[in-house]
Amino acid sequence: MKKFTYTIKNEIGVHLQPAGALAKAAEKYMSQIFITKEGKSADATKLLEVMSLGIKCKDKITVTIMGADDEIAAEGMKKFIKENF
C-alpha cells in the first residue's frame, strides 16, 4: 500500500472535467486508488464519487493505492495530480 497527501492548487478545484481526467488516469492501473478528503473517501475511477467529495482549492487530499502495481500507480498518480491540480 502506498499513500501520499496533496494540497489542491488549482483555483477552481476538482470540477467535472478534471474529475473525469483523474478517473481515466486511475483506470490505467490494476491497483485500487482512493481519494480521501476530510474523512470521506471515493474510488478514484468513479467520476461521481470523486465529484461528491467537493474538492476545492487549498483542500488537502490523501491518495491511497493498494494492489500489485501500487508503486508505479503511486508515481503516476502523483505526477498526474501535480500537473493538473
Salt bridges, closest charged atoms under 4 A:
ASP59 OD2 - LYS37 NZ 3.37
GLU71 OE2 - LYS2 NZ 3.64
GLU75 OE2 - LYS78 NZ 3.90
GLU83 OE2 - LYS79 NZ 3.09
